[in-house]
Amino acid sequence: MKQENKKCPICGAPASVLFNDFNGYIEGKTFDLYECSVCMASFVDPLISEAKLYNYIYNLGDKAPGYERYLRYAQLVTEFKNPLNILANAESVYWGVKNALEKYFKNKDISILEIGTGLGYLTYSLNKAGYSTKGLDISEEAVARANKRYGNYYTAGDLFEIVKKNIDKYDCVIMTELIEHVEDPKAFIGAAFSLLKEGGKLILTTPNKSTAPQGTVWQSDIPPIHLWWLAEDSILYIAKSFNKKCEFIDFTAYTSMFYEDKAVVPMEFLQANLPRMDTEGNLFPKHVNNSLKSRYLSIKMRYALSYLRRRFKTKSPSSRSATMCAVMY
Protein backbone atom coordinates (compact mmCIF):
# COMPACT_ATOMS: atom_id res chain seq x y z
CA MET A 1 0.00 0.00 0.00
CA LYS A 2 1.19 3.51 -0.79
CA GLN A 3 2.04 5.41 2.39
CA GLU A 4 1.83 8.88 0.87
CA ASN A 5 0.03 11.34 3.12
CA LYS A 6 -1.94 14.27 1.81
CA LYS A 7 -3.40 17.38 3.34
CA CYS A 8 -7.15 17.23 3.84
CA PRO A 9 -8.67 19.70 1.35
CA ILE A 10 -11.26 20.69 3.98
CA CYS A 11 -9.25 21.32 7.15
CA GLY A 12 -5.61 21.01 6.06
CA ALA A 13 -4.77 18.25 8.53
CA PRO A 14 -2.81 15.13 7.48
CA ALA A 15 -4.85 12.52 5.64
CA SER A 16 -3.63 8.95 5.26
CA VAL A 17 -4.36 6.47 2.51
CA LEU A 18 -6.71 3.63 3.50
CA PHE A 19 -7.05 1.82 0.19
CA ASN A 20 -5.13 1.91 -3.08
CA ASP A 21 -6.42 1.38 -6.61
CA PHE A 22 -10.10 1.16 -5.72
CA ASN A 23 -12.05 0.24 -8.86
CA GLY A 24 -14.30 3.10 -9.97
CA TYR A 25 -17.72 3.12 -11.61
CA ILE A 26 -16.21 3.40 -15.09
CA GLU A 27 -13.90 0.77 -16.55
CA GLY A 28 -10.22 1.70 -16.32
CA LYS A 29 -10.66 4.28 -13.55
CA THR A 30 -9.11 3.60 -10.15
CA PHE A 31 -8.86 5.76 -7.04
CA ASP A 32 -6.93 5.90 -3.79
CA LEU A 33 -9.11 6.43 -0.71
CA TYR A 34 -7.94 8.82 2.02
CA GLU A 35 -9.16 9.71 5.49
CA CYS A 36 -8.46 12.95 7.36
CA SER A 37 -7.01 12.53 10.84
CA VAL A 38 -8.90 15.53 12.27
CA CYS A 39 -12.25 16.25 10.56
CA MET A 40 -12.58 12.56 9.55
CA ALA A 41 -13.57 13.36 5.98
CA SER A 42 -12.88 10.57 3.50
CA PHE A 43 -12.04 11.52 -0.07
CA VAL A 44 -10.69 10.04 -3.26
CA ASP A 45 -7.59 10.74 -5.29
CA PRO A 46 -7.77 11.99 -7.97
CA LEU A 47 -10.44 14.46 -6.82
CA ILE A 48 -11.95 14.97 -10.26
CA SER A 49 -15.64 14.81 -11.13
CA GLU A 50 -16.79 13.55 -14.52
CA ALA A 51 -19.84 15.33 -15.91
CA LYS A 52 -20.28 12.78 -18.69
CA LEU A 53 -20.91 10.05 -16.12
CA TYR A 54 -24.15 11.72 -14.99
CA ASN A 55 -25.30 12.06 -18.59
CA TYR A 56 -24.65 8.35 -19.06
CA ILE A 57 -26.63 7.47 -15.92
CA TYR A 58 -29.62 9.69 -16.73
CA ASN A 59 -29.73 8.31 -20.27
CA LEU A 60 -29.92 4.79 -18.84
CA GLY A 61 -33.13 5.66 -17.00
CA ASP A 62 -34.40 2.95 -14.68
CA LYS A 63 -31.73 0.52 -15.90
CA ALA A 64 -29.06 2.21 -13.77
CA PRO A 65 -28.79 0.43 -10.39
CA GLY A 66 -29.68 2.69 -7.47
CA TYR A 67 -30.91 5.55 -9.65
CA GLU A 68 -34.28 4.21 -10.70
CA ARG A 69 -35.81 5.55 -7.50
CA TYR A 70 -35.14 9.14 -8.60
CA LEU A 71 -37.14 8.56 -11.76
CA ARG A 72 -39.85 7.02 -9.59
CA TYR A 73 -39.95 10.08 -7.33
CA ALA A 74 -40.13 12.38 -10.37
CA GLN A 75 -43.34 10.67 -11.45
CA LEU A 76 -44.68 10.02 -7.96
CA VAL A 77 -44.84 13.69 -6.92
CA THR A 78 -47.27 14.46 -9.75
CA GLU A 79 -49.77 11.88 -8.50
CA PHE A 80 -50.37 13.18 -4.96
CA LYS A 81 -51.77 16.42 -3.54
CA ASN A 82 -49.04 16.65 -0.88
CA PRO A 83 -45.88 15.47 -2.66
CA LEU A 84 -43.51 16.83 0.01
CA ASN A 85 -45.09 14.50 2.57
CA ILE A 86 -44.73 11.61 0.12
CA LEU A 87 -41.02 12.31 -0.35
CA ALA A 88 -40.50 12.71 3.41
CA ASN A 89 -42.04 9.29 3.99
CA ALA A 90 -39.99 7.77 1.17
CA GLU A 91 -36.49 8.72 2.24
CA SER A 92 -34.65 10.26 5.19
CA VAL A 93 -33.11 12.93 2.94
CA TYR A 94 -36.46 14.59 2.34
CA TRP A 95 -37.74 13.94 5.85
CA GLY A 96 -34.72 15.88 7.10
CA VAL A 97 -35.34 18.81 4.75
CA LYS A 98 -39.05 18.99 5.61
CA ASN A 99 -38.35 18.95 9.33
CA ALA A 100 -35.54 21.49 9.06
CA LEU A 101 -37.89 23.92 7.31
CA GLU A 102 -40.59 23.41 9.93
CA LYS A 103 -38.10 23.84 12.78
CA TYR A 104 -36.19 26.90 11.58
CA PHE A 105 -38.92 28.89 9.82
CA LYS A 106 -42.12 29.98 11.56
CA ASN A 107 -44.14 30.14 8.35
CA LYS A 108 -43.90 29.36 4.64
CA ASP A 109 -43.59 32.98 3.55
CA ILE A 110 -39.92 32.55 2.64
CA SER A 111 -37.82 32.38 -0.51
CA ILE A 112 -35.91 29.16 -1.19
CA LEU A 113 -33.25 28.22 -3.72
CA GLU A 114 -32.54 24.54 -4.30
CA ILE A 115 -29.08 23.99 -5.77
CA GLY A 116 -28.57 20.78 -7.72
CA THR A 117 -32.19 20.09 -8.62
CA GLY A 118 -31.49 17.13 -10.89
CA LEU A 119 -34.86 15.84 -12.05
CA GLY A 120 -36.58 18.71 -10.25
CA TYR A 121 -39.08 16.89 -8.05
CA LEU A 122 -38.05 18.43 -4.71
CA THR A 123 -38.33 22.03 -5.97
CA TYR A 124 -41.74 21.15 -7.40
CA SER A 125 -42.85 19.53 -4.14
CA LEU A 126 -41.71 22.52 -2.07
CA ASN A 127 -43.75 24.85 -4.27
CA LYS A 128 -46.79 22.58 -3.95
CA ALA A 129 -46.32 22.73 -0.16
CA GLY A 130 -46.53 26.53 -0.25
CA TYR A 131 -42.85 27.49 -0.28
CA SER A 132 -41.73 29.93 -2.99
CA THR A 133 -38.87 27.88 -4.42
CA LYS A 134 -36.54 28.23 -7.39
CA GLY A 135 -34.20 25.55 -8.66
CA LEU A 136 -30.65 25.74 -10.01
CA ASP A 137 -28.80 22.98 -11.82
CA ILE A 138 -25.66 22.97 -13.93
CA SER A 139 -27.26 20.67 -16.54
CA GLU A 140 -29.19 22.53 -19.23
CA GLU A 141 -30.81 19.27 -20.31
CA ALA A 142 -32.04 18.48 -16.78
CA VAL A 143 -33.40 22.01 -16.37
CA ALA A 144 -35.22 21.89 -19.71
CA ARG A 145 -36.87 18.61 -18.74
CA ALA A 146 -37.84 19.88 -15.28
CA ASN A 147 -39.34 23.12 -16.65
CA LYS A 148 -41.35 21.14 -19.17
CA ARG A 149 -42.61 18.69 -16.57
CA TYR A 150 -43.24 20.90 -13.54
CA GLY A 151 -43.28 24.54 -14.67
CA ASN A 152 -40.74 27.31 -14.99
CA TYR A 153 -39.12 27.05 -11.58
CA TYR A 154 -35.66 26.12 -12.82
CA THR A 155 -32.55 27.85 -14.16
CA ALA A 156 -29.43 26.29 -15.66
CA GLY A 157 -26.13 27.68 -14.43
CA ASP A 158 -22.93 27.22 -12.48
CA LEU A 159 -23.16 28.23 -8.82
CA PHE A 160 -19.90 30.17 -8.87
CA GLU A 161 -21.00 32.15 -11.94
CA ILE A 162 -24.38 32.88 -10.35
CA VAL A 163 -22.62 34.20 -7.25
CA LYS A 164 -20.54 36.61 -9.37
CA LYS A 165 -23.75 38.14 -10.75
CA ASN A 166 -25.09 38.47 -7.19
CA ILE A 167 -28.65 38.99 -8.40
CA ASP A 168 -30.96 37.43 -5.81
CA LYS A 169 -30.73 36.53 -2.14
CA TYR A 170 -32.79 33.87 -0.39
CA ASP A 171 -34.08 33.07 3.07
CA CYS A 172 -33.02 29.46 2.59
CA VAL A 173 -30.70 27.52 0.31
CA ILE A 174 -31.17 23.74 0.09
CA MET A 175 -28.63 21.23 -1.22
CA THR A 176 -29.58 17.55 -1.01
CA GLU A 177 -27.00 14.83 -1.68
CA LEU A 178 -24.85 17.27 -3.64
CA ILE A 179 -21.65 18.26 -1.86
CA GLU A 180 -20.26 14.72 -1.92
CA HIS A 181 -20.20 15.03 -5.72
CA VAL A 182 -18.19 18.26 -5.98
CA GLU A 183 -14.43 18.60 -6.03
CA ASP A 184 -14.27 21.33 -3.37
CA PRO A 185 -17.22 21.14 -0.95
CA LYS A 186 -15.82 23.89 1.27
CA ALA A 187 -15.70 26.42 -1.58
CA PHE A 188 -19.09 25.23 -2.84
CA ILE A 189 -20.73 25.75 0.55
CA GLY A 190 -19.05 29.14 0.84
CA ALA A 191 -20.55 30.17 -2.49
CA ALA A 192 -23.98 29.02 -1.31
CA PHE A 193 -23.66 31.13 1.85
CA SER A 194 -23.24 34.24 -0.30
CA LEU A 195 -26.74 33.70 -1.74
CA LEU A 196 -28.40 33.92 1.68
CA LYS A 197 -30.16 36.95 3.08
CA GLU A 198 -29.05 38.14 6.50
CA GLY A 199 -30.23 35.50 8.96
CA GLY A 200 -30.79 32.97 6.17
CA LYS A 201 -30.30 29.23 6.58
CA LEU A 202 -28.41 26.69 4.51
CA ILE A 203 -29.89 23.18 4.68
CA LEU A 204 -27.79 20.37 3.28
CA THR A 205 -27.89 16.60 3.34
CA THR A 206 -25.12 14.13 2.63
CA PRO A 207 -24.33 10.50 3.54
CA ASN A 208 -23.28 10.46 7.21
CA LYS A 209 -19.92 8.81 7.80
CA SER A 210 -20.38 9.32 11.56
CA THR A 211 -22.94 6.50 11.65
CA ALA A 212 -20.55 3.90 10.18
CA PRO A 213 -18.61 1.47 12.38
CA GLN A 214 -15.04 2.53 13.12
CA GLY A 215 -12.64 1.26 10.48
CA THR A 216 -15.15 1.33 7.63
CA VAL A 217 -13.21 2.43 4.56
CA TRP A 218 -15.94 3.56 2.13
CA GLN A 219 -19.73 3.28 2.24
CA SER A 220 -20.72 6.07 -0.12
CA ASP A 221 -21.49 5.84 -3.84
CA ILE A 222 -18.70 4.60 -6.06
CA PRO A 223 -16.21 7.23 -7.29
CA PRO A 224 -16.26 9.33 -9.34
CA ILE A 225 -20.00 9.58 -8.59
CA HIS A 226 -19.15 10.45 -4.99
CA LEU A 227 -15.77 12.02 -4.33
CA TRP A 228 -16.36 12.53 -0.60
CA TRP A 229 -17.78 10.71 2.39
CA LEU A 230 -18.21 13.34 5.09
CA ALA A 231 -18.48 13.04 8.84
CA GLU A 232 -20.34 15.43 11.11
CA ASP A 233 -16.97 16.87 12.19
CA SER A 234 -16.25 17.66 8.53
CA ILE A 235 -19.41 19.73 8.25
CA LEU A 236 -18.82 21.42 11.61
CA TYR A 237 -15.33 22.44 10.48
CA ILE A 238 -16.67 23.94 7.25
CA ALA A 239 -19.33 25.90 9.14
CA LYS A 240 -16.78 27.19 11.64
CA SER A 241 -14.43 28.29 8.86
CA PHE A 242 -17.18 30.64 7.65
CA ASN A 243 -18.10 31.74 11.20
CA LYS A 244 -21.42 29.93 10.96
CA LYS A 245 -23.33 27.89 13.48
CA CYS A 246 -24.20 24.33 12.52
CA GLU A 247 -26.89 22.08 13.95
CA PHE A 248 -27.98 18.60 12.91
CA ILE A 249 -31.55 17.43 12.55
CA ASP A 250 -32.53 14.74 15.06
CA PHE A 251 -33.80 11.66 13.19
CA THR A 252 -35.27 9.82 16.18
CA ALA A 253 -38.84 10.29 14.97
CA TYR A 254 -37.92 9.01 11.51
CA THR A 255 -35.87 6.01 12.62
CA SER A 256 -38.60 5.09 15.11
CA MET A 257 -41.07 4.94 12.25
CA PHE A 258 -39.02 3.56 9.37
CA TYR A 259 -36.42 0.82 9.01
CA GLU A 260 -33.03 1.88 7.62
CA ASP A 261 -30.51 -0.54 6.18
CA LYS A 262 -27.14 0.40 7.70
CA ALA A 263 -25.31 -2.81 6.84
CA VAL A 264 -21.67 -2.31 5.88
CA VAL A 265 -20.76 -3.71 2.47
CA PRO A 266 -17.30 -5.39 2.59
CA MET A 267 -14.65 -3.80 0.38
CA GLU A 268 -13.97 -7.18 -1.20
CA PHE A 269 -17.58 -7.37 -2.37
CA LEU A 270 -17.50 -3.81 -3.71
CA GLN A 271 -14.32 -4.49 -5.65
CA ALA A 272 -15.66 -7.75 -7.06
CA ASN A 273 -18.68 -5.90 -8.46
CA LEU A 274 -16.79 -3.04 -10.12
CA PRO A 275 -16.53 -1.43 -12.58
CA ARG A 276 -20.19 -1.13 -13.60
CA MET A 277 -19.86 0.74 -16.89
CA ASP A 278 -17.56 0.80 -19.90
CA THR A 279 -15.95 3.99 -21.20
CA GLU A 280 -18.83 4.54 -23.65
CA GLY A 281 -21.49 4.63 -20.96
CA ASN A 282 -22.80 1.08 -21.37
CA LEU A 283 -23.61 -0.89 -18.23
CA PHE A 284 -22.08 -4.33 -17.98
CA PRO A 285 -24.96 -6.85 -18.22
CA LYS A 286 -24.84 -8.03 -14.60
CA HIS A 287 -25.46 -4.47 -13.39
CA VAL A 288 -28.52 -3.70 -15.54
CA ASN A 289 -31.59 -3.26 -13.36
CA ASN A 290 -34.19 -5.70 -14.67
CA SER A 291 -36.49 -5.65 -11.67
CA LEU A 292 -39.92 -7.07 -12.40
CA LYS A 293 -41.33 -4.43 -10.07
CA SER A 294 -40.12 -1.74 -12.46
CA ARG A 295 -41.89 -3.43 -15.34
CA TYR A 296 -45.22 -4.49 -13.93
CA LEU A 297 -46.09 -2.48 -10.81
CA SER A 298 -47.48 1.02 -10.90
CA ILE A 299 -45.55 3.91 -9.35
CA LYS A 300 -48.07 4.16 -6.51
CA MET A 301 -47.99 0.42 -5.83
CA ARG A 302 -44.20 0.36 -5.66
CA TYR A 303 -44.26 3.31 -3.27
CA ALA A 304 -46.85 1.56 -1.09
CA LEU A 305 -44.84 -1.66 -0.94
CA SER A 306 -41.66 0.21 -0.02
CA TYR A 307 -43.51 2.20 2.64
CA LEU A 308 -45.00 -0.91 4.23
CA ARG A 309 -41.71 -2.80 4.17
CA ARG A 310 -39.82 0.01 5.91
CA ARG A 311 -42.71 0.76 8.26
CA PHE A 312 -43.13 -2.72 9.68
CA LYS A 313 -39.61 -4.15 9.54
CA THR A 314 -37.76 -4.19 12.88
CA LYS A 315 -36.38 -0.71 13.54
CA SER A 316 -33.50 0.70 15.57
CA PRO A 317 -34.47 4.22 16.73
CA SER A 318 -31.53 6.61 16.65
CA SER A 319 -30.96 10.36 16.55
CA ARG A 320 -28.71 9.71 13.56
CA SER A 321 -29.70 8.48 10.14
CA ALA A 322 -27.53 7.11 7.35
CA THR A 323 -28.08 10.61 5.96
CA MET A 324 -27.12 13.72 7.91
CA CYS A 325 -29.14 16.90 7.59
CA ALA A 326 -27.18 19.97 8.65
CA VAL A 327 -28.53 23.49 9.10
CA MET A 328 -25.95 26.28 8.93
CA TYR A 329 -26.59 29.93 9.76
C-alpha positions as CSV (number, residue, x, y, z in Angstrom):
1,M,0.0,0.0,0.0
2,K,1.2,3.5,-0.8
3,Q,2.0,5.4,2.4
4,E,1.8,8.9,0.9
5,N,0.0,11.3,3.1
6,K,-1.9,14.3,1.8
7,K,-3.4,17.4,3.3
8,C,-7.1,17.2,3.8
9,P,-8.7,19.7,1.4
10,I,-11.3,20.7,4.0
11,C,-9.2,21.3,7.2
12,G,-5.6,21.0,6.1
13,A,-4.8,18.3,8.5
14,P,-2.8,15.1,7.5
15,A,-4.8,12.5,5.6
16,S,-3.6,8.9,5.3
17,V,-4.4,6.5,2.5
18,L,-6.7,3.6,3.5
19,F,-7.1,1.8,0.2
20,N,-5.1,1.9,-3.1
21,D,-6.4,1.4,-6.6
22,F,-10.1,1.2,-5.7
23,N,-12.1,0.2,-8.9
24,G,-14.3,3.1,-10.0
25,Y,-17.7,3.1,-11.6
26,I,-16.2,3.4,-15.1
27,E,-13.9,0.8,-16.5
28,G,-10.2,1.7,-16.3
29,K,-10.7,4.3,-13.6
30,T,-9.1,3.6,-10.2
31,F,-8.9,5.8,-7.0
32,D,-6.9,5.9,-3.8
33,L,-9.1,6.4,-0.7
34,Y,-7.9,8.8,2.0
35,E,-9.2,9.7,5.5
36,C,-8.5,13.0,7.4
37,S,-7.0,12.5,10.8
38,V,-8.9,15.5,12.3
39,C,-12.2,16.3,10.6
40,M,-12.6,12.6,9.6
41,A,-13.6,13.4,6.0
42,S,-12.9,10.6,3.5
43,F,-12.0,11.5,-0.1
44,V,-10.7,10.0,-3.3
45,D,-7.6,10.7,-5.3
46,P,-7.8,12.0,-8.0
47,L,-10.4,14.5,-6.8
48,I,-11.9,15.0,-10.3
49,S,-15.6,14.8,-11.1
50,E,-16.8,13.6,-14.5
51,A,-19.8,15.3,-15.9
52,K,-20.3,12.8,-18.7
53,L,-20.9,10.1,-16.1
54,Y,-24.1,11.7,-15.0
55,N,-25.3,12.1,-18.6
56,Y,-24.6,8.3,-19.1
57,I,-26.6,7.5,-15.9
58,Y,-29.6,9.7,-16.7
59,N,-29.7,8.3,-20.3
60,L,-29.9,4.8,-18.8
61,G,-33.1,5.7,-17.0
62,D,-34.4,2.9,-14.7
63,K,-31.7,0.5,-15.9
64,A,-29.1,2.2,-13.8
65,P,-28.8,0.4,-10.4
66,G,-29.7,2.7,-7.5
67,Y,-30.9,5.5,-9.6
68,E,-34.3,4.2,-10.7
69,R,-35.8,5.5,-7.5
70,Y,-35.1,9.1,-8.6
71,L,-37.1,8.6,-11.8
72,R,-39.8,7.0,-9.6
73,Y,-40.0,10.1,-7.3
74,A,-40.1,12.4,-10.4
75,Q,-43.3,10.7,-11.5
76,L,-44.7,10.0,-8.0
77,V,-44.8,13.7,-6.9
78,T,-47.3,14.5,-9.7
79,E,-49.8,11.9,-8.5
80,F,-50.4,13.2,-5.0
81,K,-51.8,16.4,-3.5
82,N,-49.0,16.6,-0.9
83,P,-45.9,15.5,-2.7
84,L,-43.5,16.8,0.0
85,N,-45.1,14.5,2.6
86,I,-44.7,11.6,0.1
87,L,-41.0,12.3,-0.4
88,A,-40.5,12.7,3.4
89,N,-42.0,9.3,4.0
90,A,-40.0,7.8,1.2
91,E,-36.5,8.7,2.2
92,S,-34.6,10.3,5.2
93,V,-33.1,12.9,2.9
94,Y,-36.5,14.6,2.3
95,W,-37.7,13.9,5.9
96,G,-34.7,15.9,7.1
97,V,-35.3,18.8,4.8
98,K,-39.0,19.0,5.6
99,N,-38.4,18.9,9.3
100,A,-35.5,21.5,9.1
101,L,-37.9,23.9,7.3
102,E,-40.6,23.4,9.9
103,K,-38.1,23.8,12.8
104,Y,-36.2,26.9,11.6
105,F,-38.9,28.9,9.8
106,K,-42.1,30.0,11.6
107,N,-44.1,30.1,8.4
108,K,-43.9,29.4,4.6
109,D,-43.6,33.0,3.6
110,I,-39.9,32.6,2.6
111,S,-37.8,32.4,-0.5
112,I,-35.9,29.2,-1.2
113,L,-33.3,28.2,-3.7
114,E,-32.5,24.5,-4.3
115,I,-29.1,24.0,-5.8
116,G,-28.6,20.8,-7.7
117,T,-32.2,20.1,-8.6
118,G,-31.5,17.1,-10.9
119,L,-34.9,15.8,-12.0
120,G,-36.6,18.7,-10.2
121,Y,-39.1,16.9,-8.1
122,L,-38.0,18.4,-4.7
123,T,-38.3,22.0,-6.0
124,Y,-41.7,21.1,-7.4
125,S,-42.9,19.5,-4.1
126,L,-41.7,22.5,-2.1
127,N,-43.7,24.8,-4.3
128,K,-46.8,22.6,-3.9
129,A,-46.3,22.7,-0.2
130,G,-46.5,26.5,-0.3
131,Y,-42.8,27.5,-0.3
132,S,-41.7,29.9,-3.0
133,T,-38.9,27.9,-4.4
134,K,-36.5,28.2,-7.4
135,G,-34.2,25.5,-8.7
136,L,-30.7,25.7,-10.0
137,D,-28.8,23.0,-11.8
138,I,-25.7,23.0,-13.9
139,S,-27.3,20.7,-16.5
140,E,-29.2,22.5,-19.2
141,E,-30.8,19.3,-20.3
142,A,-32.0,18.5,-16.8
143,V,-33.4,22.0,-16.4
144,A,-35.2,21.9,-19.7
145,R,-36.9,18.6,-18.7
146,A,-37.8,19.9,-15.3
147,N,-39.3,23.1,-16.6
148,K,-41.4,21.1,-19.2
149,R,-42.6,18.7,-16.6
150,Y,-43.2,20.9,-13.5
151,G,-43.3,24.5,-14.7
152,N,-40.7,27.3,-15.0
153,Y,-39.1,27.1,-11.6
154,Y,-35.7,26.1,-12.8
155,T,-32.5,27.8,-14.2
156,A,-29.4,26.3,-15.7
157,G,-26.1,27.7,-14.4
158,D,-22.9,27.2,-12.5
159,L,-23.2,28.2,-8.8
160,F,-19.9,30.2,-8.9
161,E,-21.0,32.2,-11.9
162,I,-24.4,32.9,-10.4
163,V,-22.6,34.2,-7.3
164,K,-20.5,36.6,-9.4
165,K,-23.7,38.1,-10.7
166,N,-25.1,38.5,-7.2
167,I,-28.7,39.0,-8.4
168,D,-31.0,37.4,-5.8
169,K,-30.7,36.5,-2.1
170,Y,-32.8,33.9,-0.4
171,D,-34.1,33.1,3.1
172,C,-33.0,29.5,2.6
173,V,-30.7,27.5,0.3
174,I,-31.2,23.7,0.1
175,M,-28.6,21.2,-1.2
176,T,-29.6,17.6,-1.0
177,E,-27.0,14.8,-1.7
178,L,-24.8,17.3,-3.6
179,I,-21.6,18.3,-1.9
180,E,-20.3,14.7,-1.9
181,H,-20.2,15.0,-5.7
182,V,-18.2,18.3,-6.0
183,E,-14.4,18.6,-6.0
184,D,-14.3,21.3,-3.4
185,P,-17.2,21.1,-1.0
186,K,-15.8,23.9,1.3
187,A,-15.7,26.4,-1.6
188,F,-19.1,25.2,-2.8
189,I,-20.7,25.8,0.5
190,G,-19.0,29.1,0.8
191,A,-20.6,30.2,-2.5
192,A,-24.0,29.0,-1.3
193,F,-23.7,31.1,1.8
194,S,-23.2,34.2,-0.3
195,L,-26.7,33.7,-1.7
196,L,-28.4,33.9,1.7
197,K,-30.2,37.0,3.1
198,E,-29.0,38.1,6.5
199,G,-30.2,35.5,9.0
200,G,-30.8,33.0,6.2
201,K,-30.3,29.2,6.6
202,L,-28.4,26.7,4.5
203,I,-29.9,23.2,4.7
204,L,-27.8,20.4,3.3
205,T,-27.9,16.6,3.3
206,T,-25.1,14.1,2.6
207,P,-24.3,10.5,3.5
208,N,-23.3,10.5,7.2
209,K,-19.9,8.8,7.8
210,S,-20.4,9.3,11.6
211,T,-22.9,6.5,11.6
212,A,-20.6,3.9,10.2
213,P,-18.6,1.5,12.4
214,Q,-15.0,2.5,13.1
215,G,-12.6,1.3,10.5
216,T,-15.2,1.3,7.6
217,V,-13.2,2.4,4.6
218,W,-15.9,3.6,2.1
219,Q,-19.7,3.3,2.2
220,S,-20.7,6.1,-0.1
221,D,-21.5,5.8,-3.8
222,I,-18.7,4.6,-6.1
223,P,-16.2,7.2,-7.3
224,P,-16.3,9.3,-9.3
225,I,-20.0,9.6,-8.6
226,H,-19.2,10.4,-5.0
227,L,-15.8,12.0,-4.3
228,W,-16.4,12.5,-0.6
229,W,-17.8,10.7,2.4
230,L,-18.2,13.3,5.1
231,A,-18.5,13.0,8.8
232,E,-20.3,15.4,11.1
233,D,-17.0,16.9,12.2
234,S,-16.2,17.7,8.5
235,I,-19.4,19.7,8.2
236,L,-18.8,21.4,11.6
237,Y,-15.3,22.4,10.5
238,I,-16.7,23.9,7.2
239,A,-19.3,25.9,9.1
240,K,-16.8,27.2,11.6
241,S,-14.4,28.3,8.9
242,F,-17.2,30.6,7.7
243,N,-18.1,31.7,11.2
244,K,-21.4,29.9,11.0
245,K,-23.3,27.9,13.5
246,C,-24.2,24.3,12.5
247,E,-26.9,22.1,13.9
248,F,-28.0,18.6,12.9
249,I,-31.6,17.4,12.6
250,D,-32.5,14.7,15.1
251,F,-33.8,11.7,13.2
252,T,-35.3,9.8,16.2
253,A,-38.8,10.3,15.0
254,Y,-37.9,9.0,11.5
255,T,-35.9,6.0,12.6
256,S,-38.6,5.1,15.1
257,M,-41.1,4.9,12.2
258,F,-39.0,3.6,9.4
259,Y,-36.4,0.8,9.0
260,E,-33.0,1.9,7.6
261,D,-30.5,-0.5,6.2
262,K,-27.1,0.4,7.7
263,A,-25.3,-2.8,6.8
264,V,-21.7,-2.3,5.9
265,V,-20.8,-3.7,2.5
266,P,-17.3,-5.4,2.6
267,M,-14.7,-3.8,0.4
268,E,-14.0,-7.2,-1.2
269,F,-17.6,-7.4,-2.4
270,L,-17.5,-3.8,-3.7
271,Q,-14.3,-4.5,-5.6
272,A,-15.7,-7.7,-7.1
273,N,-18.7,-5.9,-8.5
274,L,-16.8,-3.0,-10.1
275,P,-16.5,-1.4,-12.6
276,R,-20.2,-1.1,-13.6
277,M,-19.9,0.7,-16.9
278,D,-17.6,0.8,-19.9
279,T,-16.0,4.0,-21.2
280,E,-18.8,4.5,-23.7
281,G,-21.5,4.6,-21.0
282,N,-22.8,1.1,-21.4
283,L,-23.6,-0.9,-18.2
284,F,-22.1,-4.3,-18.0
285,P,-25.0,-6.9,-18.2
286,K,-24.8,-8.0,-14.6
287,H,-25.5,-4.5,-13.4
288,V,-28.5,-3.7,-15.5
289,N,-31.6,-3.3,-13.4
290,N,-34.2,-5.7,-14.7
291,S,-36.5,-5.6,-11.7
292,L,-39.9,-7.1,-12.4
293,K,-41.3,-4.4,-10.1
294,S,-40.1,-1.7,-12.5
295,R,-41.9,-3.4,-15.3
296,Y,-45.2,-4.5,-13.9
297,L,-46.1,-2.5,-10.8
298,S,-47.5,1.0,-10.9
299,I,-45.6,3.9,-9.4
300,K,-48.1,4.2,-6.5
301,M,-48.0,0.4,-5.8
302,R,-44.2,0.4,-5.7
303,Y,-44.3,3.3,-3.3
304,A,-46.9,1.6,-1.1
305,L,-44.8,-1.7,-0.9
306,S,-41.7,0.2,0.0
307,Y,-43.5,2.2,2.6
308,L,-45.0,-0.9,4.2
309,R,-41.7,-2.8,4.2
310,R,-39.8,0.0,5.9
311,R,-42.7,0.8,8.3
312,F,-43.1,-2.7,9.7
313,K,-39.6,-4.1,9.5
314,T,-37.8,-4.2,12.9
315,K,-36.4,-0.7,13.5
316,S,-33.5,0.7,15.6
317,P,-34.5,4.2,16.7
318,S,-31.5,6.6,16.7
319,S,-31.0,10.4,16.5
320,R,-28.7,9.7,13.6
321,S,-29.7,8.5,10.1
322,A,-27.5,7.1,7.4
323,T,-28.1,10.6,6.0
324,M,-27.1,13.7,7.9
325,C,-29.1,16.9,7.6
326,A,-27.2,20.0,8.6
327,V,-28.5,23.5,9.1
328,M,-26.0,26.3,8.9
329,Y,-26.6,29.9,9.8
